């Protein structure tokens, strides 16, 4: 678990959260050969934080720096 990073994605709508989480799951499945089954399971556990002051949901995605960069590229590519 050492070397893991986290990225935060703010979301205002529940429907957007669902789309982002589905995208994360799909991305992980597409890259499953790059990490172990235990890592896959750990990456699926995405913390969700609700900020009352901003009325905003924040998703925290964890993984290696390389994996998160690929995910960022994947999101902004579509």
PyMOL commands that set and color helices and strands:
alter all, ss='L'
color gray80, all
select helices_A, chain A and resi 14-30+32-34+37-44+65-77
alter helices_A, ss='H'
color red, helices_A
select strands_A, chain A and resi 4-11+47-51+56-64
alter strands_A, ss='S'
color yellow, strands_A
deselect
rebuild
show_as cartoon
